[in-house]
Amino acid sequence: MSLPVISFEAGERHLTWHGVLDAIAKGHERPRAEIGDTFLHQGDRTLLSRAAWIAGLGAAVKTATVVPENAAAGKPVINGGLCLYSDVDGTLEALVDFHLVTKWKTAGDSLLAARRLARDDSRNILLVGAGTVARSLVDGYRALFPGAAIRIWSRTGDSARALANETAAEVAASLEDAVREADIISTATMSQTPLIRGDWLRPGQHLDLIGAYKSDMREADDTAIARGRLFVDSRETTVHHIGELMIPLENNVISEFDVLADFYEPAKMVRDGPDDLTIFKNGGGAHMDLMVARHVLEVWRDGGEAT
């Protein structure tokens, strides 16, 4: 049998948000993953290799290039590839489209947190940023919170209007006003300085931070981080790796004990009550690439087709 090469289209047609979230949740019932990350930099460009090995799921290696100036040329900022290896004998089982895995992993990471931490009656959702991740979040949040109003804010404004027109969402004119009114706030930007101010937040909200992935990047200020109950997807890939938490830790705004749980601790990843202000840091990580890629291969085998 030839090696499956699963394209974006072949995988996309068989995936659902609830199915992916269940796969991520089940993946965290297994032993903690062995994870290895390597970052190389040339100016603003990044070469990121992430590898994970999970007993029962096998291994995956995903290599990504991040080239910010591609955006001005109308090209994807992030590119790369993923190899999925057998848990039985280590053989290469499949090549899975990078953008397929990244889309469902990145948004699925935050959506699983929202399913556990956001109020069930959330009806106002704000997306900060209007790129590829925001487009996926529109679809994902509508699956989790049917009937919720979705608003989009971006620094340029034009990108927010374009995405809003494409997805039948609304445009937020004022970031501060939109944050104050939202039940769920998801940030997916490339900002190195905080956009979300803690003084804008109120009890009962859920703040989801996606964009920051390097030690000098963050999307929320110290006040925000100090006010909320903090959760992460993986302690190993966030606490000492991403500026969103590293900088407040260095400033003694928080301690490591303030990070209450990650996905491997589902019993602790819950709201205290309706007035709880929850903050979640989405750090990604190859272990979730592996979980999603394994799910993609399984649904493809059940009826998909490779190209």
Helices and strands as residue ranges (DSSP letters): E 5-6, H 8-12, H 17-27, E 34-42, E 45-54, E 58-66, G 68-73, E 78-85, E 92-96, H 98-117, E 124-128, H 132-144, E 149-153, H 158-167, E 170-171, H 175-181, E 184-187, G 198-200, E 206-209, H 222-227, E 229-232, H 235-238, H 243-250, G 256-258, E 259-261, E 278-281, H 286-301
